[in-house]
Amino acid sequence: MRVLGIDPGLTRCGVGVVDVEPNRTARLVDVVVLRSPAELDTPRRLARIAEGLEAIIDEHRPHAVALERVFARSDVSTIMGTAQISGVAMLIAARRSLPVALHTPSEVKAAITGYGRADKAQVGAMVARILGLDAVPKPADAADALALAICHAWRTGGVAGAAVADAKAPVPEGTVLTPAQRAWIAAERSAAVSGAARRLKE
């Protein structure tokens, strides 16, 4: 599957496109950081980022779009810009009938590194390793966008994604799962066992 990951931002918007096979092998298709100058008013800045997103989507035709979920921060201006770009991206995707998924930073970190509190350097290094790159994509917005795309594909696509979606089903032999996927499946199966035990007692 081909996924377009977006690390939303008004000044810098990271955009990464990856192809991911059912066996979780990932290949870089494109990565870019869209920028809008601070001297422009907000509507024109949004329009500039939107034009870049539309061009990339129309060129690469992804199967899905993955966005970082907006969360509260003390910097109101930054969070507003992030939310505005997220809205623009979702609108563009919706007009092309593309599914959109939101992933929190901790979900992305856990999927990519196996640790939900990994720092940006660790995430960037793993992105480079997964994609077979000689260097970590720069700036960090680029690496974050690629991480989002990989995370989404691994959590929802292919054999591994199917195993997560249906945690009660047996995982096919040879399937490689991330630590996050293994933990999710274990938790779901534990919950199912607990539920069955309660029903027997009733």
N, C-alpha and C positions, 0 to 999 in steps of 0.2 A: 504494500500500500504506500501511497505517496502522501506525506503529511506536511503541511505548512505550519511552522511554529512562529508565534509572534510574541515578542517581549515588548509590550506596549509602553510607549513613552512619547511625549510631545516633542521634546528636543531630539532624542534618539530613539528610534523604534527598530529593534532587532527583528529580522525576518530570516528564517532558515527553512529550507526545503530538503527533505530526506526521503529516500526510498528505503523501505524496510521489508525484508522477506519474512515469510512465516517462521523461519528458524532464528529470527531476531538479527540477522545480518543487516547492517545499515550502511547506506551509501550517500555521500553528500551530493546533492543536486545543485544547490545554490545557497548562498548566504550573503546578506547585505544589511547595512544599517541605514535606514531612511532618516533623514534629518530635516528639521525645519528651523530657520533662524528666529531667534528670540525677538528681533525687531519687527517681525510681522505681527499683525493682529491674530487672535486665536482662530477665527474662521478660515483665514488664508493658510495658517499653519496646518489646520486639520485637513484642508483641501490638498495641500502638498503631500502629506503623508498618505492620504486616501488615493491619490493618483499613483503613488509608488506601489501601494498594496494591490491596486487593481491591475497594474501592469505585470506584477510578479504572478498573481493568481492566473491571469489570462495566458501568460507565457507557459507556466509549468503545470497548470490544471491539476491541482492536488485533489485527493479524495476526501480530505478532512482538514479542518483548521483547529489548531490547539493554541489557546491563549492562557497567559498567566492570570490567575484569579486575582482581582483587585482586593486588597485588604487595607484596613485603616492604618495610617501613619500620622506622625505629628506634623509632617510637612504637607500642609493642605494644598499648596500650589502643585506639588509633584503628584499627589494622589488624584487631583482633579484632571491634570493632563493625561495621566494613565487611564483614568476612567473614560475620558473623552475619546481617546484613541481606541480603547477596547470597544466602545459603542460603534465607532466608525468601522472597525474591522468586522464586527458581528453583522452589521448592516450589509457590507459588501459581500460577505459570505452568504448571507441569507438570500440576497438577490441572485446568487448563482446556485442556490439550492445545495450549498455545502454544509454538512454537519459541523457544528462548533462545540468544542469541549473546553472546559475551564479546569486548570490544574493549579493547585497551590504550590508555592515554592518548596515546601517540605515534601510534597508528593513527587515533585520532579527530582529533588535531590536524592530521595530514597530510591527511586526507580533507576537513576543513573549511577549512583555511587553505593547504594545499599545503606546509606546513613542520612536521615532526614535533616541533620544539622550541618551537613558538609558546607565548607566555604566555597566561594566562587572559584578559587584556584583549583580545588579538588574537582568541582563540576567540569570546569574547562578542560582539565587534564583527561578526565574520563571521556568527555565528548570527543576529544582528539583521538584517543585510543580506540573508541568504538568505531569511529569513521575512518580510521587508518590515516590520519593526517600527520604531517611532519611537525606541525606547530598548533598551538591552541588558537582558535579563531579570535581575532581582536576586532573591536573592543569587547568587553564582557557581554554587552547586549547581543552580539552575534552568537557567542557560545551559549547564552541563555536561551535564545530562540531555537537553536538546534537541539538543546537539551529538552525543551518543551515538545518538539516534534518527535524525538525519539521516545520520550516518556509516553506520549499518547499512543504511538504505534505499539509499544511493548505492553501497555496496559489494556489495549482494546483490540489489537489486530493479530491475525495469524493464530497458530495453535496455542501459543501462550496466552493470548488475549481470550481465546475461547475458554481456556481452563479457568481463568479468573472470572469470566462472566458466569460460568456454571461451575461453581466451586465443588459441588457434590459429585460431579462427573470425574471419572478416573483420568489422571493426566497421562497422555500417551508416553510410552517409553522413549527416552531420548530427548524429550522436550526440555529445553533450557529455560528456567524461570529466574527472574530477578529475586533478590531477597524480599522486596516489597510484595511481589506476587506470591511467593511461598508463604509469607506471613498472613496475607489476606485469605488464601485458601485454607490455611490451618485454622484461622479464626472462624471462618464460615463453617468448616466441618465440625469444629468444637461446638459451635452454637447449635448446629443441627443435631448433634448427639445429645446435648443438654435438653433440647426441646423434645426429643424422642423419649428421654428418660422421664421427663415431667409428665408426658402423656401416659406412659405406662403406670405411673403412680396414681394417676387420676382414674 
